[in-house]
Amino acid sequence: MAERHDVLDQAVQAILDGATEVAIPRELEALVAIAADLRDLPDPEFKRRLGGRMTATTTQVREVTPYLTAEDADALIDFVKDVFGAEETMRAKGGAGGTHCELHIGDSKLFIGGNIPLPHGPNLGTLHVFVPDVDAAYRRAIEAGATSLHDLTDQDYGSREGSVRDRWGNEWYIATERGERYRPKNTKDAMPYFHPQGAPRMLAFLENVLGAEVLEKYEHEGAIVHAKIRVGASVVELGEAHGQWQPVPMMVVAAVDDVDDAFARAVAAGAKELDKPSAQPYGRRGAVEDPFGNQWHFMAEK
Amino acid sequence: MTVDERARFAELYEQNFERVYAFVARRVRDRAEAEDVVSDVFYKALKGIDGYEERGVPFVAWLYRIAANVLHDRARQSGRELPLDDCDVPAADDDVERRALLFRLVDTLPPAQRDVIVKRFAEQRSIADVARQLGRSEGAVKQLQLRAIEALRAQVRGSHG
């Protein structure tokens, strides 16, 4: 006759394998019920890591949001809505007549501004967007005037993806994860993708200034090919510039608890001062340009 | 956030992590998604902590509300339908509380038993794998697993009178 610990373990294994019906002797029923609840036991290492992030660095930065501008911003807003199903949460006119619009692509924010002359040119961006139906989104982008950079392809690493450049010059990597979930672990629905020259230095800048944390990093011959980086509640991506993927400096709004602290850290890490921290009607604000040409606008709401 | 506020948030995290995890785990497909959602919940909580303090509702109820919203948004974005009650906020004394207590009790087990439970369930390792890692026989690991689950059963029953 099988030992009690063997019988219980057979039931445990069946639970871990996802069985819904497990045949068990009556005297072990109460223990198997405990085992069934333990199937969801959180990984203590996950609890420790998340707790560390919550209470150490990320209190400085809450989230980061790319900010695109265009002289015909309304048309760009329509493009993002039509192609990605973005939801507009706010649109306002500024004192100088410009538009500021806030959108959500899934769980991620995107700001678009403009509708005024932009003598220094628009702020462009590169964004990686995960959607449930990549074929439809890609088709809508092309129909809306974007040009293809890469046709949709099934990649070895599990994504089906393609890329386009919209008629304003922004680049969009449009992807879906094959399988049950449309996006992989450690991603958000829309993430700014940086292609700096000197990715390790930019990563160090993000870590030092914004308390960023590397979630995944893939290297080849000493170069960072691709990294997913958590910055506050957001995820940004980064890969060394190469081939046709050259730097497209972005403007990013970083919601922080302490604008002066973030500004001082950025300058200490080699950023150029654009606007010293000052009180604005909507809260405190300061801006820098990092050594890779990206503008960081630090904001703390009132 | 001041040092005091940060310490307070750390305390609230420690007190409520298992509850949020227990709430989320049964409503998602797998462990990776559970961890994604739980991370989102606590980041949103950190972001909105000032708003919470003004409203004066129990912290855990506020966390459940955030979790329900995160789950709802994710389901909507992926075109999935969530059963309506999956987006409901649980009562304080329901199944979630019981499982959260169980998760916390794992930490109070003797170290050898705790190691087996964590490796077997949280890390989902086979008995052979756990035995190899802990330098014990498979029979000994199964014995530790049995004793640990018996101890947890006794403690859960004890805590519910």
Interface residues (C-beta under 8 A of the other chain):
Chain A: E3 R4 H5 D6 L8 D9 V12 Q13 L16 A30 L31 I34 A35 D37 L38 R39 D40 L41 P42 D43 P44 F46 K47 L50 G51 M54 T55 T58 T59 R62 E63 G106 D107 P132 E180 R181 Y182 K185 N186 D189 G232 A233 D257
Chain B: M1 R6 A7 F9 A10 Y13 E14 F17 E18 Y21 A22 A25 R26 R29 R31 A32 E33 A34 E35 D36 V38 S39 D40 F42 Y43 K44 L46 K47 D73 R74 Q77 S78 G79 R98 R99 L102 F103 V106 D107 I117 V118 R120 F121 A122 E123 Q124 S126 I127 G139 K142 Q143 Q145 L146 I149 E150 L152 R153 V156
